Amino acid sequence: MFTLFLSEVFYRPVLNLLFGLHGLLPPEASFGLTIVAFTILLRALLTVATSSQSISETQQEQLDAAITRIEAHYANDPVKQKTLVGKLMRENSFSIVLAALGMLIQVIVILCLYRLFTHDLRALDRLLYSFLSVMDVNFRFLGINLAEPSGTLALLTAILLFLYLTFSTISLLSLTTKSKAFQYLIPLITYFFLTRLPGAVGLFLLTSTLFSLILFASNNLLTRFRRFALQARLADDEARQAAAAESDS
């Protein structure tokens, strides 16, 4: 009963979303293209949902101003600077629950892809909704059979994951020995498991990791630009105050 519940609530909706999206693509399109498009749409929706509930523009400006003051005040003490900035970021973490929910949704998709490509490719007629018809599907993507493990997809995913973990940890706090270990361990574990899972799972994780890397880079650039503009505005305000003080004297 519980297995049936999970199948009807999670598995079949995801499966039908995938094949519904595939039906919108040209008939000769690979199912791998469907997985890429589905992953991008999913991550985009999760990003919008998370950011809309996370922090307002005013709060972001206040947070940036506080970080700028810390960086200026402790310019000669980088350890203290990173500690205070890290504490400030933790105190202003607004989207932990939503981020965890996003991860849970992605795990559900991974499990659905695993079940599809290991058990149910020959049972689509009983799993698809009545308004969707069973179609001939090309499960090869760029020469890779998505129904079988792919070392290429596993390696690319591990590399992108390592890059993402490296850049994201460098931008926050000084790395501890444990965090440095995880920086290498997580990509290795990911590679190990992906070489034993269907290539469809690897393609999903590869696309999702690439999306995270691009999103992180764009947010980082935007944050740097915002802080630069804020520093310029603060410097201009200080110059005006100094000029006003001189004119008063």
WOBEL-V391014 format. One record per residue. N is the residue number from 1. PSI is psi in whole degrees, -180 to 180 (none if undefined). OMEGA is omega in whole degrees, 0 to 359 (none if undefined). NEAR is the number of other ideal C-beta (glycine too) atoms within 10 Angstrom. Layout:
BEGIN
n->N psi->PSI omega->OMEGA near->NEAR
n->N psi->PSI omega->OMEGA near->NEAR
END
This chain:
BEGIN
n->1 psi->-46 omega->181 near->5
n->2 psi->-39 omega->178 near->6
n->3 psi->-41 omega->178 near->8
n->4 psi->-41 omega->178 near->8
n->5 psi->-47 omega->179 near->9
n->6 psi->-39 omega->180 near->13
n->7 psi->-44 omega->184 near->16
n->8 psi->-32 omega->185 near->10
n->9 psi->-35 omega->185 near->10
n->10 psi->-55 omega->191 near->15
n->11 psi->-53 omega->184 near->18
n->12 psi->-42 omega->177 near->16
n->13 psi->-44 omega->179 near->14
n->14 psi->-44 omega->180 near->19
n->15 psi->-44 omega->181 near->21
n->16 psi->-31 omega->174 near->15
n->17 psi->-43 omega->179 near->16
n->18 psi->-49 omega->183 near->20
n->19 psi->-28 omega->174 near->21
n->20 psi->-42 omega->177 near->15
n->21 psi->-38 omega->180 near->16
n->22 psi->-34 omega->179 near->21
n->23 psi->-19 omega->178 near->12
n->24 psi->-15 omega->181 near->9
n->25 psi->164 omega->176 near->13
n->26 psi->148 omega->184 near->6
n->27 psi->-31 omega->182 near->10
n->28 psi->-1 omega->183 near->6
n->29 psi->143 omega->177 near->15
n->30 psi->149 omega->176 near->18
n->31 psi->-21 omega->176 near->24
n->32 psi->-36 omega->177 near->22
n->33 psi->-36 omega->176 near->17
n->34 psi->-43 omega->180 near->23
n->35 psi->-42 omega->178 near->25
n->36 psi->-48 omega->180 near->18
n->37 psi->-43 omega->179 near->17
n->38 psi->-42 omega->180 near->20
n->39 psi->-44 omega->180 near->21
n->40 psi->-44 omega->179 near->14
n->41 psi->-44 omega->180 near->12
n->42 psi->-48 omega->181 near->20
n->43 psi->-37 omega->178 near->20
n->44 psi->-44 omega->179 near->12
n->45 psi->-43 omega->179 near->12
n->46 psi->-38 omega->179 near->19
n->47 psi->-44 omega->179 near->15
n->48 psi->-45 omega->181 near->10
n->49 psi->-40 omega->181 near->14
n->50 psi->-46 omega->184 near->16
n->51 psi->-32 omega->181 near->13
n->52 psi->-21 omega->182 near->11
n->53 psi->1 omega->190 near->11
n->54 psi->-62 omega->188 near->16
n->55 psi->137 omega->182 near->15
n->56 psi->168 omega->180 near->10
n->57 psi->-39 omega->179 near->7
n->58 psi->-44 omega->178 near->8
n->59 psi->-37 omega->178 near->12
n->60 psi->-41 omega->178 near->14
n->61 psi->-41 omega->178 near->12
n->62 psi->-40 omega->178 near->13
n->63 psi->-43 omega->178 near->16
n->64 psi->-39 omega->179 near->16
n->65 psi->-41 omega->179 near->15
n->66 psi->-42 omega->178 near->15
n->67 psi->-41 omega->179 near->19
n->68 psi->-41 omega->179 near->17
n->69 psi->-41 omega->178 near->12
n->70 psi->-45 omega->181 near->18
n->71 psi->-37 omega->180 near->16
n->72 psi->-41 omega->184 near->11
n->73 psi->-35 omega->182 near->12
n->74 psi->38 omega->181 near->16
n->75 psi->-30 omega->182 near->9
n->76 psi->5 omega->180 near->7
n->77 psi->77 omega->185 near->11
n->78 psi->-31 omega->180 near->11
n->79 psi->-49 omega->178 near->9
n->80 psi->-40 omega->181 near->12
n->81 psi->-48 omega->180 near->17
n->82 psi->-36 omega->180 near->16
n->83 psi->-46 omega->182 near->15
n->84 psi->-40 omega->178 near->18
n->85 psi->-42 omega->178 near->17
n->86 psi->-42 omega->178 near->13
n->87 psi->-41 omega->180 near->12
n->88 psi->-40 omega->180 near->14
n->89 psi->-39 omega->179 near->13
n->90 psi->-38 omega->180 near->11
n->91 psi->-22 omega->182 near->9
n->92 psi->30 omega->178 near->15
n->93 psi->107 omega->188 near->11
n->94 psi->-12 omega->192 near->13
n->95 psi->32 omega->183 near->16
n->96 psi->-46 omega->182 near->10
n->97 psi->-44 omega->180 near->10
n->98 psi->-37 omega->177 near->16
n->99 psi->-41 omega->178 near->14
n->100 psi->-38 omega->178 near->10
n->101 psi->-40 omega->177 near->14
n->102 psi->-42 omega->177 near->18
n->103 psi->-41 omega->180 near->11
n->104 psi->-42 omega->179 near->10
n->105 psi->-41 omega->179 near->16
n->106 psi->-37 omega->177 near->17
n->107 psi->-40 omega->178 near->10
n->108 psi->-43 omega->179 near->16
n->109 psi->-42 omega->179 near->22
n->110 psi->-46 omega->179 near->16
n->111 psi->-37 omega->178 near->15
n->112 psi->-43 omega->178 near->23
n->113 psi->-40 omega->179 near->25
n->114 psi->-47 omega->181 near->15
n->115 psi->-40 omega->180 near->16
n->116 psi->-48 omega->188 near->24
n->117 psi->-7 omega->177 near->20
n->118 psi->-19 omega->185 near->13
n->119 psi->-37 omega->199 near->9
n->120 psi->13 omega->180 near->15
n->121 psi->-28 omega->181 near->12
n->122 psi->6 omega->182 near->6
n->123 psi->27 omega->183 near->10
n->124 psi->-29 omega->183 near->16
n->125 psi->-28 omega->180 near->8
n->126 psi->-7 omega->182 near->8
n->127 psi->-27 omega->180 near->17
n->128 psi->146 omega->177 near->17
n->129 psi->163 omega->187 near->11
n->130 psi->-29 omega->182 near->5
n->131 psi->-1 omega->175 near->7
n->132 psi->137 omega->181 near->15
n->133 psi->148 omega->177 near->10
n->134 psi->131 omega->184 near->11
n->135 psi->160 omega->173 near->13
n->136 psi->122 omega->186 near->5
n->137 psi->134 omega->176 near->16
n->138 psi->111 omega->183 near->16
n->139 psi->15 omega->174 near->17
n->140 psi->135 omega->182 near->14
n->141 psi->114 omega->182 near->21
n->142 psi->40 omega->179 near->12
n->143 psi->3 omega->183 near->7
n->144 psi->130 omega->176 near->20
n->145 psi->111 omega->185 near->15
n->146 psi->-12 omega->178 near->26
n->147 psi->-9 omega->181 near->16
n->148 psi->156 omega->178 near->12
n->149 psi->145 omega->181 near->17
n->150 psi->114 omega->177 near->26
n->151 psi->-32 omega->180 near->13
n->152 psi->-50 omega->179 near->13
n->153 psi->-38 omega->179 near->28
n->154 psi->-43 omega->181 near->23
n->155 psi->-45 omega->180 near->16
n->156 psi->-41 omega->179 near->19
n->157 psi->-44 omega->179 near->25
n->158 psi->-40 omega->179 near->23
n->159 psi->-48 omega->180 near->14
n->160 psi->-38 omega->179 near->21
n->161 psi->-41 omega->177 near->24
n->162 psi->-43 omega->179 near->18
n->163 psi->-43 omega->180 near->16
n->164 psi->-46 omega->180 near->21
n->165 psi->-38 omega->180 near->20
n->166 psi->-51 omega->183 near->15
n->167 psi->-40 omega->183 near->13
n->168 psi->-36 omega->180 near->14
n->169 psi->-35 omega->178 near->16
n->170 psi->-35 omega->185 near->11
n->171 psi->-13 omega->184 near->12
n->172 psi->-93 omega->186 near->13
n->173 psi->163 omega->174 near->15
n->174 psi->137 omega->186 near->12
n->175 psi->134 omega->172 near->14
n->176 psi->170 omega->179 near->10
n->177 psi->-39 omega->181 near->6
n->178 psi->-44 omega->181 near->9
n->179 psi->-34 omega->176 near->13
n->180 psi->-39 omega->179 near->13
n->181 psi->-44 omega->179 near->11
n->182 psi->-31 omega->179 near->14
n->183 psi->-33 omega->178 near->18
n->184 psi->-34 omega->186 near->12
n->185 psi->-43 omega->183 near->12
n->186 psi->-47 omega->176 near->15
n->187 psi->-37 omega->179 near->22
n->188 psi->-44 omega->178 near->12
n->189 psi->-42 omega->178 near->13
n->190 psi->-45 omega->178 near->19
n->191 psi->-43 omega->181 near->20
n->192 psi->-47 omega->183 near->11
n->193 psi->-38 omega->182 near->14
n->194 psi->-27 omega->177 near->24
n->195 psi->-4 omega->180 near->15
n->196 psi->0 omega->180 near->9
n->197 psi->161 omega->178 near->20
n->198 psi->147 omega->180 near->24
n->199 psi->-25 omega->179 near->27
n->200 psi->-38 omega->178 near->29
n->201 psi->-43 omega->178 near->28
n->202 psi->-40 omega->179 near->29
n->203 psi->-41 omega->178 near->26
n->204 psi->-48 omega->180 near->26
n->205 psi->-36 omega->178 near->26
n->206 psi->-47 omega->180 near->26
n->207 psi->-42 omega->180 near->22
n->208 psi->-41 omega->179 near->21
n->209 psi->-41 omega->177 near->23
n->210 psi->-39 omega->177 near->20
n->211 psi->-45 omega->180 near->19
n->212 psi->-41 omega->181 near->16
n->213 psi->-45 omega->179 near->17
n->214 psi->-42 omega->179 near->12
n->215 psi->-43 omega->179 near->15
n->216 psi->-45 omega->181 near->15
n->217 psi->-43 omega->180 near->13
n->218 psi->-41 omega->178 near->10
n->219 psi->-38 omega->180 near->13
n->220 psi->-43 omega->178 near->13
n->221 psi->-41 omega->179 near->10
n->222 psi->-41 omega->179 near->10
n->223 psi->-43 omega->178 near->15
n->224 psi->-43 omega->179 near->11
n->225 psi->-41 omega->180 near->10
n->226 psi->-42 omega->179 near->14
n->227 psi->-38 omega->178 near->15
n->228 psi->-44 omega->178 near->11
n->229 psi->-37 omega->180 near->11
n->230 psi->-42 omega->177 near->15
n->231 psi->-41 omega->179 near->15
n->232 psi->-39 omega->180 near->10
n->233 psi->-40 omega->178 near->12
n->234 psi->-40 omega->178 near->14
n->235 psi->-39 omega->179 near->10
n->236 psi->-40 omega->178 near->10
n->237 psi->-41 omega->179 near->10
n->238 psi->-39 omega->179 near->10
n->239 psi->-39 omega->178 near->10
n->240 psi->-40 omega->179 near->10
n->241 psi->-40 omega->179 near->10
n->242 psi->-41 omega->178 near->10
n->243 psi->-38 omega->179 near->10
n->244 psi->-38 omega->179 near->10
n->245 psi->-39 omega->179 near->9
n->246 psi->-40 omega->179 near->8
n->247 psi->-34 omega->179 near->7
n->248 psi->-35 omega->181 near->6
n->249 psi->none omega->none near->5
END
